[in-house]
Amino acid sequence: MNRSGPLAGRTLGVTRPAAQAGPLAEAIAAAGGTPLLFPLLDIAPAADPQPLAAAAERLTTYSWAVFVSPNAVDHALPTLLAHGPWPSDLRPVTVGPGTARALAARGIGGCLVPSERFDSEALLALPELATERVTGQWVAVFRGDGGRELLADTLRARGATVDCIACYRRSPPAGGSQPLLAAWRAGGLDALTVSSSEGLRYLLDLLDDEGNRWLRATPLFVPHARIAETARQRGLDKIILSGGADSGIMAALVAYNWSA
């Protein structure tokens, strides 16, 4: 640990799912901080594996394959590749660079990915997914159970045939809120990073009155305006909107005036 770094002496909560928390936690440690891992979402394979198996069998019929998160890559790709190599004319699409890196690590490159904002709106704004490019084409969207329908609905309105394949499921953390409460009571939690509106809702529902008082007094770093709005609607106001991905969160953590 770099004890003289810009985050020295700060304990920062990392609430990404366990499989995706490592890079942000390592970046915090490299900047001198102490990461406190508290995943707000538990990720498991989809309850019904049949839709993913069926998509694997017809993978060559798709023109576009959208992976909404690294979890989608982790839970879909082994089944897809078990049926054969990645089709050469199937274009992978991701919402953000972390998901593109997860695909590249498995030998699948050439991803279509937004360059600035990392959400469905930014993806849909790319010229490659304009109406004249996707009309009549088949699109597979690999995602968790539930979630936003904006991407699929918009592509359908543009003339594409879209299959949404749930390849993983999300659930609240099983361990309760004691690690956070203990850190707060000891004066050892300086901020939380939250990268999912769903995870934030789980956190707010998980905490008791004492925990919610602590949360309202704790800086909350979020990488998307939609998460910030969810936080404001639930009565939080110490919200710092960062740039996207881990790099954006780290830049905001380093730039924050901790003495204010």
SVG drawing of the C-alpha trace seen along z (x, -y; Angstrom):
<svg xmlns="http://www.w3.org/2000/svg" viewBox="-41 -23 45 50">
<polyline fill="none" stroke="black" stroke-width="0.4" points="0.0,0.0 1.2,-3.5 0.8,-5.2 1.8,-8.6 -0.7,-8.6 -3.6,-11.0 -6.1,-8.7 -3.8,-7.8 -5.7,-7.4 -9.1,-7.0 -11.3,-3.9 -13.5,-3.7 -16.4,-1.3 -16.4,0.7 -19.8,2.1 -19.4,3.7 -20.2,7.4 -17.3,9.5 -16.1,10.6 -15.8,6.9 -14.6,5.2 -10.9,6.1 -9.6,3.4 -11.2,0.5 -10.1,1.9 -6.5,2.2 -6.6,-1.3 -7.7,-2.7 -4.9,-0.8 -2.3,-2.0 -3.4,-5.6 -2.9,-4.9 -6.5,-4.2 -8.0,-1.2 -10.8,0.5 -13.7,2.0 -15.4,4.6 -19.1,4.8 -20.8,6.2 -24.4,4.9 -25.4,7.5 -24.8,11.2 -24.5,12.7 -25.5,16.2 -26.3,18.2 -29.8,17.7 -32.4,20.0 -33.3,21.3 -30.3,22.2 -32.5,23.1 -32.7,19.6 -28.9,19.3 -28.5,22.8 -31.0,22.0 -29.2,18.8 -25.9,20.6 -27.4,23.0 -28.6,20.2 -25.6,17.8 -24.7,17.8 -28.1,16.2 -27.4,13.0 -25.7,9.9 -25.1,8.2 -24.4,9.6 -24.8,7.1 -23.2,7.8 -24.6,5.4 -21.9,6.0 -18.8,8.1 -21.2,10.5 -23.0,11.1 -19.7,12.1 -18.7,14.3 -22.0,16.2 -22.9,16.3 -19.6,16.8 -18.7,20.3 -22.0,21.7 -21.8,19.8 -18.3,20.9 -19.0,24.5 -21.0,24.7 -18.2,23.6 -15.9,20.6 -17.2,17.1 -18.8,16.4 -16.6,14.1 -19.5,12.0 -21.1,11.5 -20.3,8.1 -19.9,7.9 -21.4,4.8 -20.8,3.6 -22.1,0.7 -18.7,-0.1 -14.9,0.6 -14.8,3.0 -17.1,5.4 -15.1,5.0 -12.0,5.9 -13.7,9.0 -14.5,10.1 -11.0,9.3 -9.5,11.4 -11.4,14.3 -10.2,13.6 -13.2,11.6 -12.2,8.2 -13.6,5.6 -16.3,4.5 -18.6,1.6 -18.5,-0.5 -19.3,-4.1 -16.3,-6.3 -17.6,-8.8 -20.8,-7.9 -21.3,-4.2 -25.0,-3.5 -27.8,-2.4 -28.5,-5.9 -24.8,-6.4 -24.8,-3.0 -28.0,-3.8 -26.6,-7.1 -23.8,-5.4 -24.2,-5.5 -23.6,-1.8 -26.9,-1.2 -29.0,-3.7 -32.2,-2.6 -30.7,-2.1 -28.0,0.2 -30.1,2.5 -33.4,2.8 -34.0,6.4 -31.1,7.7 -31.1,10.1 -29.7,8.9 -29.0,10.9 -28.8,9.0 -27.1,11.0 -28.1,9.5 -29.2,10.2 -32.8,11.0 -35.0,7.9 -33.3,4.6 -34.0,1.7 -35.8,2.4 -34.7,-0.8 -32.0,0.9 -34.2,3.7 -37.3,1.6 -35.4,-1.0 -33.7,1.5 -37.0,3.1 -38.5,-0.3 -35.6,-0.6 -36.6,2.6 -34.4,5.1 -35.5,8.5 -34.2,8.6 -33.8,11.6 -33.1,10.8 -31.3,13.7 -31.1,13.7 -27.8,15.4 -27.4,14.4 -29.5,13.2 -29.0,10.6 -30.0,10.7 -29.4,8.7 -26.3,9.5 -26.8,12.4 -24.5,11.2 -26.4,8.2 -25.1,4.7 -22.9,5.4 -19.5,4.8 -20.7,1.3 -22.2,0.5 -19.0,1.7 -16.9,-0.5 -19.1,-3.5 -19.2,-3.1 -15.5,-2.9 -15.1,-6.1 -13.5,-4.1 -15.6,-4.6 -14.9,-7.8 -17.0,-7.3 -18.9,-4.7 -18.7,-4.1 -21.9,-2.8 -22.1,-1.8 -25.7,-0.5 -29.1,-2.0 -30.4,1.4 -27.5,1.9 -28.2,-1.5 -31.8,-0.5 -30.7,2.8 -28.4,0.8 -31.1,-1.6 -33.5,1.2 -30.9,3.2 -29.9,0.5 -31.8,-0.2 -32.5,-3.7 -29.0,-3.9 -27.4,-2.8 -29.4,-5.2 -28.3,-8.1 -24.7,-7.1 -25.3,-6.8 -26.8,-10.3 -23.6,-11.6 -21.2,-9.7 -20.0,-11.0 -21.5,-8.8 -19.5,-8.5 -21.6,-7.4 -20.6,-7.2 -24.0,-7.9 -26.6,-10.6 -29.4,-8.0 -27.8,-6.6 -27.4,-10.2 -31.1,-10.8 -32.1,-7.6 -30.0,-8.7 -31.6,-12.1 -35.1,-10.6 -34.3,-8.5 -33.2,-11.5 -29.4,-11.4 -27.6,-14.7 -23.8,-14.1 -23.6,-12.8 -20.5,-13.1 -21.2,-12.4 -17.9,-11.0 -16.9,-10.1 -17.6,-6.6 -15.9,-3.4 -13.2,-2.8 -11.0,-5.6 -13.8,-8.2 -14.5,-7.1 -10.8,-7.2 -10.4,-10.7 -13.3,-11.9 -12.0,-10.3 -8.6,-11.8 -10.0,-15.3 -12.5,-15.3 -11.9,-17.9 -11.8,-15.5 -11.3,-18.3 -14.5,-20.1"/>
</svg>
